[in-house]
Amino acid sequence: MRRIMTSFIAALATTVTVYAQEEPKLVVKPSGRILFDAAYINPQHQEDELNSGVGIPDMRVGVGFTYDKWKGKIDMGYAYGKVNMKDVWLQYELNKTNFVRGGYFIHQYGFQSSTSSSFKETMEEPQSNAVFNNDRMIGLMYEHSSDKVLATASVVVESDAMKQTTDVTGNEALGAMTRLLYRPFAERGKMLQVGISGGIEGARYNSKDELNHKQFTLSTRWPTRVAKINSQQAVVTDAKTMYKFSPEAMFSKGRFAVVGQYFYNNITRNNNLESFTGSGAYVTLRTLVKGNNYSPNMVDGGIATPDPGNMELCLQYNYTSLSDHTANVYGGYLNDWALCYNYYPNKYMIWRVRASWTKVTNRSDFADNEVSIIETRLQVKF
């Protein structure tokens, strides 16, 4: 009898031990970031009300968690005295190369999707991406990421769905987008990838009944967050549907990298009005003046943040067109040159210095303007 009881207890203990080993653990990690900016702004004309100064343009506190095949993130922003929602999503990993994510986040569309707003290598994102891409949207995204291929597909609702209820907006506009990327080489010191993104979206909400879900407003700011002033804005009325696509390419060898992307957006219109076409492109040259070779970010389809101790120089040219004479819309032509120095002292901090020259012409109700900006940022992320 004693032998039987001993065997039973041993078997029970083994079962409990195996169960304890197999039970997944809930891992919760806090996160946050703070940006400290200072900018000297020299406009040719003061009509745009651009002034020099300092600011904390982004401060976030959030939490992320993992549990077995589930991941989640909640991120709140506190900037210039305003509280707003950032990332709020839940993700399920189907296997090592496939996952589904739902919630409020930036969906994959082009190369700039590979980094968050504060991790742009030229301090501010290219204006063409700010105009023709979307910010965070509520939706569902499927992603496949293997050694050679990254493919995503998203269904989304308009961005105002996070700000207003449907008794205010009416029926919310729907959209869909995808990013397809082929990378024959994706290793430290040797990267090559080419891809294309595409999308379709319905007309957006507007507080005026005559414009509600009958317009798109496309805009971008001057390249600084110390002064948040639009440099371009195109309001396309009588709008039906926006169609867009964006080819991209990235090459890196050793300490050198080059990235290029083109944007094309077409908005069809009612009442026999000509459709509106906007376009833009940017090219970025990057080189590590100190440190290791560049390495890939496989999940997001980009270049990983350089290692601690590295120093980097970046040169970027951007062109954005929001004027279409056939559609009688004059949002302006923008040309921007930027030179940026980045120092990565450790994995929690980045120091950036940026010098830029931006010229905008052909803006309805605004004079042409040229703006020179020198700015710096200390970024802390934990």
C-alpha positions in Angstrom: 0.0 0.0 0.0 2.8 2.4 0.9 4.4 1.6 -2.5 1.2 2.4 -4.3 0.8 5.7 -2.4 4.4 6.7 -3.1 3.9 6.0 -6.8 0.7 8.0 -6.9 2.2 11.0 -5.2 5.2 10.9 -7.5 3.0 10.7 -10.6 0.9 13.6 -9.2 3.9 15.7 -8.5 5.2 15.1 -12.1 1.9 16.1 -13.5 1.8 19.3 -11.5 5.4 20.1 -12.5 4.7 19.6 -16.2 1.6 21.7 -16.0 3.5 24.4 -14.2 6.2 24.3 -16.9 3.6 24.5 -19.8 1.5 27.2 -18.3 2.4 30.5 -20.1 3.4 33.5 -18.1 1.9 37.0 -18.4 4.7 39.5 -18.9 3.8 43.1 -18.5 6.3 45.9 -19.3 5.9 49.7 -18.9 7.2 51.9 -21.7 7.6 55.6 -22.4 9.4 58.3 -24.3 10.2 62.0 -24.1 11.3 64.3 -26.8 13.1 67.6 -26.0 13.3 69.9 -29.1 14.8 73.3 -29.8 14.6 75.1 -33.1 15.8 78.2 -34.9 13.4 79.0 -37.7 14.1 81.6 -40.4 11.2 82.1 -42.8 11.4 84.4 -45.9 7.9 85.7 -45.0 6.1 85.7 -41.7 2.7 85.0 -43.2 3.0 81.4 -42.0 3.6 82.6 -38.4 6.7 80.5 -37.9 8.7 81.3 -34.7 11.8 79.9 -33.0 11.6 78.3 -29.6 11.7 75.1 -27.6 9.2 72.4 -26.7 8.4 68.9 -25.6 6.5 67.7 -28.7 5.9 64.2 -27.6 5.8 62.5 -24.2 4.3 59.0 -23.8 3.5 56.6 -21.1 2.3 53.1 -21.9 2.3 49.4 -21.2 2.8 46.3 -23.3 2.1 42.7 -22.5 2.7 39.2 -23.8 0.8 36.0 -22.9 1.5 32.9 -24.9 0.6 33.8 -28.5 -1.1 37.1 -27.5 0.5 40.6 -27.4 -1.0 43.9 -26.6 0.0 47.6 -26.2 -1.6 50.7 -24.8 0.2 54.0 -25.3 -1.0 57.5 -24.2 0.5 60.7 -25.4 0.9 64.0 -23.4 2.2 66.9 -25.5 1.7 70.6 -25.3 -0.9 70.1 -22.5 -3.1 67.7 -24.5 -3.8 64.1 -23.8 -4.4 61.8 -26.8 -4.6 58.1 -27.6 -1.6 56.6 -29.4 -1.3 52.8 -30.0 -4.0 50.6 -28.6 -3.9 47.1 -30.1 -4.2 43.4 -29.5 -2.2 40.8 -31.6 -2.4 37.1 -32.0 0.6 35.1 -33.4 -0.6 32.4 -35.7 3.0 31.0 -36.0 6.6 32.4 -36.3 5.9 34.2 -39.6 2.2 35.2 -39.4 0.1 37.3 -37.0 -3.1 39.3 -36.9 -3.4 42.6 -35.2 -6.5 44.6 -34.4 -7.1 48.0 -32.8 -5.8 51.5 -33.3 -2.3 51.7 -34.8 -0.4 52.7 -38.0 -1.0 50.1 -40.7 1.7 49.0 -43.0 2.0 51.2 -46.1 5.4 51.9 -47.5 8.9 52.1 -46.0 8.0 54.8 -43.4 5.8 52.2 -41.7 9.0 50.6 -40.4 9.6 53.2 -37.8 7.5 55.3 -35.4 7.3 59.0 -35.7 10.2 59.7 -33.2 12.6 57.2 -34.8 12.8 58.8 -38.3 16.4 59.0 -39.2 16.0 62.6 -40.5 14.2 63.6 -37.3 11.0 64.4 -39.1 9.2 62.1 -41.6 9.2 63.1 -45.3 6.4 65.5 -46.1 5.2 63.3 -49.0 4.6 60.4 -46.5 2.8 62.7 -44.1 0.4 63.8 -46.9 -0.2 60.6 -48.7 0.0 58.0 -45.9 -2.4 57.7 -43.0 -1.8 58.2 -39.3 -3.2 55.7 -36.9 -6.6 54.1 -37.9 -8.9 51.6 -36.3 -8.7 48.4 -38.2 -7.5 44.8 -38.6 -4.1 43.8 -40.2 -2.7 40.5 -41.2 1.1 40.3 -41.7 3.4 37.6 -43.1 7.1 38.1 -42.6 9.6 35.5 -43.7 13.3 35.8 -44.8 12.4 36.8 -48.3 8.9 38.2 -48.2 6.8 40.7 -46.2 3.1 40.9 -47.0 0.4 42.8 -45.2 -3.3 43.3 -45.8 -5.5 45.7 -43.7 -9.1 46.8 -43.5 -9.7 50.1 -41.8 -12.2 52.8 -40.9 -11.6 56.5 -41.2 -9.4 58.2 -38.5 -12.3 60.2 -37.1 -13.8 57.0 -35.8 -11.4 57.4 -32.8 -12.7 60.9 -32.1 -16.4 60.9 -32.8 -19.3 58.5 -32.5 -21.5 57.5 -35.5 -24.4 59.7 -34.4 -22.0 62.6 -35.3 -20.1 61.2 -38.2 -22.8 59.2 -39.9 -21.8 56.0 -41.6 -18.0 55.7 -41.3 -15.9 55.5 -44.4 -14.1 52.2 -45.0 -10.8 51.5 -46.6 -8.2 48.8 -47.4 -4.5 48.8 -47.9 -1.6 46.4 -48.5 2.2 46.3 -48.6 4.1 43.7 -50.5 7.9 43.5 -50.1 10.6 41.2 -51.6 14.0 41.1 -50.0 16.6 38.9 -51.6 19.2 40.0 -49.1 18.4 40.8 -45.5 21.4 40.5 -43.2 23.7 42.9 -41.3 25.9 44.7 -43.9 24.0 43.5 -46.9 20.3 44.4 -47.6 18.2 44.8 -50.7 14.4 45.1 -50.8 11.8 46.3 -53.3 8.1 46.6 -52.7 4.8 48.3 -53.5 1.9 49.4 -51.4 -1.7 50.1 -52.5 -4.9 51.3 -51.0 -8.5 52.5 -51.5 -10.5 54.8 -49.1 -13.9 56.4 -48.9 -14.4 60.2 -48.5 -13.8 61.5 -45.0 -16.0 63.0 -42.2 -16.5 66.8 -42.0 -18.4 68.8 -39.4 -20.2 70.7 -42.2 -23.2 68.7 -43.5 -22.5 69.7 -47.1 -19.0 68.3 -46.9 -19.5 65.3 -44.7 -18.1 62.2 -46.5 -17.8 64.3 -49.6 -14.2 65.6 -49.2 -10.6 64.8 -48.5 -8.3 67.2 -46.8 -4.6 66.5 -47.5 -2.0 68.6 -45.6 1.5 68.6 -44.3 3.4 70.8 -41.9 6.7 72.7 -42.0 9.4 70.2 -40.9 9.5 71.1 -37.2 7.3 70.3 -34.2 8.3 73.4 -32.2 5.9 75.2 -34.5 3.0 73.1 -35.9 2.0 75.1 -39.0 0.7 73.7 -42.3 3.0 74.2 -45.2 0.5 72.7 -47.7 -3.2 71.9 -47.7 -5.5 70.7 -50.5 -9.2 70.4 -49.8 -10.8 68.2 -52.5 -14.6 68.6 -52.5 -17.3 66.5 -54.2 -15.0 63.5 -53.5 -16.0 59.9 -54.0 -13.0 57.5 -53.6 -9.3 57.8 -53.1 -7.0 55.3 -55.0 -3.3 55.2 -54.1 -0.1 53.3 -54.6 3.5 53.7 -53.6 6.6 51.8 -54.9 9.7 51.7 -52.7 13.3 50.4 -52.7 16.1 50.1 -50.2 19.7 49.1 -50.6 22.4 48.9 -47.9 26.0 47.8 -48.1 28.1 48.0 -44.9 27.8 51.4 -43.4 25.9 52.9 -46.4 22.2 52.8 -47.1 19.8 54.5 -49.6 16.0 54.5 -49.5 13.6 55.8 -52.1 9.8 55.9 -52.3 7.2 57.4 -54.7 3.6 58.3 -53.9 0.6 58.6 -56.3 -2.9 59.4 -55.0 -6.0 59.9 -57.2 -9.4 61.1 -55.9 -12.5 60.6 -58.0 -15.2 63.2 -57.8 -19.0 63.7 -58.3 -20.9 66.3 -60.4 -18.7 65.8 -63.5 -15.7 67.4 -61.8 -12.2 66.4 -62.8 -10.4 63.9 -60.5 -7.6 65.2 -58.3 -4.1 63.8 -58.5 -1.4 64.3 -55.9 2.1 62.9 -56.0 5.4 63.0 -54.2 8.7 61.3 -53.6 11.8 61.2 -51.4 15.3 59.8 -51.4 17.4 59.4 -48.3 21.1 58.7 -48.1 22.5 57.3 -44.8 26.0 56.5 -43.7 27.4 55.5 -40.3 30.5 57.6 -39.7 31.2 55.5 -36.6 30.0 52.1 -35.6 28.8 48.8 -37.1 27.1 48.0 -40.3 23.4 48.6 -40.8 21.1 45.6 -40.0 17.5 44.8 -41.1 14.2 45.2 -39.1 12.5 42.0 -40.4 9.1 42.4 -38.8 8.5 46.0 -40.0 10.4 45.8 -43.3 13.0 48.5 -42.7 16.5 49.3 -41.2 17.0 48.7 -37.5 18.0 51.5 -35.2 21.8 51.7 -35.2 23.8 50.1 -32.3 24.7 52.1 -29.1 27.8 54.3 -29.7 27.1 54.7 -33.4 27.1 58.1 -35.2 25.2 58.7 -38.5 24.8 61.3 -41.2 21.7 61.5 -43.4 20.8 63.5 -46.4 17.2 63.6 -47.7 15.4 65.3 -50.6 11.6 65.4 -50.7 9.1 66.6 -53.3 5.4 66.9 -52.7 2.7 68.1 -55.2 -0.7 69.1 -53.9 -1.7 71.3 -56.9 -3.7 70.0 -59.8 -4.8 72.6 -62.4 -7.3 70.3 -64.1 -9.1 69.8 -60.8 -8.8 73.5 -59.8 -7.1 72.6 -56.5 -4.0 74.5 -55.4 -2.4 73.0 -52.3 1.1 73.9 -53.3 4.4 72.4 -54.6 7.0 71.6 -51.9 10.7 71.0 -52.2 12.7 70.1 -49.1 16.4 69.4 -48.4 17.5 68.1 -45.0 20.9 67.1 -43.5 20.8 65.3 -40.1 23.4 64.1 -37.6 22.4 61.3 -35.2 24.3 60.1 -32.2 23.1 56.9 -30.4 24.9 57.0 -27.0 23.0 54.0 -25.6 19.9 51.9 -26.3 17.7 54.4 -24.4 18.8 57.7 -25.9 19.2 59.5 -29.3 20.6 62.9 -30.0 19.7 64.5 -33.3 20.7 67.7 -35.1 18.9 68.7 -38.3 19.3 71.5 -40.8 16.7 71.9 -43.5 15.6 74.3 -46.3 12.0 74.1 -47.5 10.3 76.0 -50.3 6.6 76.0 -51.1 4.9 77.6 -54.1 1.6 77.7 -55.9 -0.5 77.7 -52.7 -4.1 79.0 -52.9 -4.6 82.1 -50.6 -0.9 81.9 -49.4 2.2 83.5 -50.8 5.2 81.5 -51.8 7.6 80.9 -48.9 11.1 79.6 -48.1 12.0 78.5 -44.6 15.4 77.5 -43.2 15.4 75.6 -39.9 18.2 74.4 -37.6 16.9 72.2 -34.8 18.0 69.6 -32.3 16.4 66.9 -30.3 17.3 64.8 -27.3 15.1 61.6 -27.3 14.7 59.3 -24.3 12.9 56.0 -24.7 12.5 53.3 -22.1 
